[in-house]
Amino acid sequence: MGGSSYIAVCVVALLLAVLAQSQVGMAVTCAPTQLAPCATAISSASPPSKLCCTKIKQQRPCLCKYIKNPSLRNYVTSPNAKKVARICRVPIPKC
């Protein structure tokens, strides 16, 4: 293998390692309390705030976990919660 080919392989390997590390760093902590900014919108049908939309987008990987929890299910699957999710452009997953 030529010198420039070896360097290219090393650069690609380094980039893959950095990308893999950044994926690990972006792991979400599932905490339903993070959705507190959405409580008013979910309970009263008022429009969601920008903070609410940001939080629901961050918690998107956790929504199935919340749906499977009987204590939290209605906060994700109620008509108002679905409306908030739709306005925030976060699809409710089919779990």
BELNOR-V690695 format. One record per residue. N is the residue number from 1. RES is the residue in one letter. OMEGA is omega as a letter, one per 20 degrees, with the letter a starting at -180 (NA if undefined). BURIAL is + if it has 16 or more other C-alpha atoms within 10 Angstrom, else -. D_CENTER is the distance of its C-alpha to the mean C-alpha in Angstrom with 2 decimals. Layout:
N/RES/OMEGA/BURIAL/D_CENTER + N/RES/OMEGA/BURIAL/D_CENTER
This chain:
1/M/a/-/42.94 + 2/G/a/-/43.71 + 3/G/a/-/42.55 + 4/S/r/-/40.25 + 5/S/r/-/38.66 + 6/Y/r/-/38.08 + 7/I/r/-/36.43 + 8/A/r/-/34.16 + 9/V/r/-/33.09 + 10/C/r/-/32.47 + 11/V/r/-/30.38 + 12/V/r/-/28.21 + 13/A/r/-/27.87 + 14/L/r/-/26.94 + 15/L/r/-/24.26 + 16/L/r/-/22.75 + 17/A/r/-/22.86 + 18/V/r/-/21.18 + 19/L/r/-/18.34 + 20/A/r/-/17.92 + 21/Q/a/-/17.99 + 22/S/r/-/15.35 + 23/Q/r/-/12.90 + 24/V/a/-/13.91 + 25/G/a/-/13.54 + 26/M/r/-/9.87 + 27/A/a/-/9.17 + 28/V/r/-/6.99 + 29/T/a/-/9.57 + 30/C/r/-/9.23 + 31/A/a/-/11.38 + 32/P/r/+/12.03 + 33/T/r/-/14.06 + 34/Q/r/-/11.17 + 35/L/r/+/11.34 + 36/A/r/-/15.03 + 37/P/r/+/15.11 + 38/C/a/+/14.53 + 39/A/a/+/17.42 + 40/T/a/-/20.14 + 41/A/a/+/18.63 + 42/I/a/+/17.99 + 43/S/a/-/21.42 + 44/S/a/-/23.53 + 45/A/r/-/22.22 + 46/S/a/-/22.21 + 47/P/r/+/19.95 + 48/P/r/+/16.57 + 49/S/r/-/16.72 + 50/K/r/-/14.96 + 51/L/r/-/13.55 + 52/C/a/+/12.31 + 53/C/r/+/10.50 + 54/T/a/-/9.01 + 55/K/a/+/7.97 + 56/I/r/+/6.72 + 57/K/r/+/4.52 + 58/Q/a/+/3.51 + 59/Q/a/+/3.99 + 60/R/r/+/3.25 + 61/P/a/-/4.54 + 62/C/a/+/6.89 + 63/L/r/+/8.27 + 64/C/r/-/11.05 + 65/K/r/-/12.08 + 66/Y/r/+/12.53 + 67/I/a/+/14.36 + 68/K/r/-/16.59 + 69/N/a/-/17.57 + 70/P/a/-/20.49 + 71/S/a/-/20.18 + 72/L/a/-/16.67 + 73/R/a/-/16.87 + 74/N/r/+/18.45 + 75/Y/a/+/15.83 + 76/V/a/+/13.50 + 77/T/r/+/16.37 + 78/S/r/-/19.02 + 79/P/r/-/20.25 + 80/N/r/+/19.18 + 81/A/r/+/15.59 + 82/K/r/+/15.56 + 83/K/r/+/17.23 + 84/V/a/+/14.73 + 85/A/r/+/11.86 + 86/R/r/-/14.40 + 87/I/a/-/15.39 + 88/C/r/+/11.96 + 89/R/r/-/11.64 + 90/V/a/+/8.77 + 91/P/r/-/10.61 + 92/I/a/+/11.27 + 93/P/r/-/11.47 + 94/K/a/-/14.99 + 95/C/NA/-/15.09
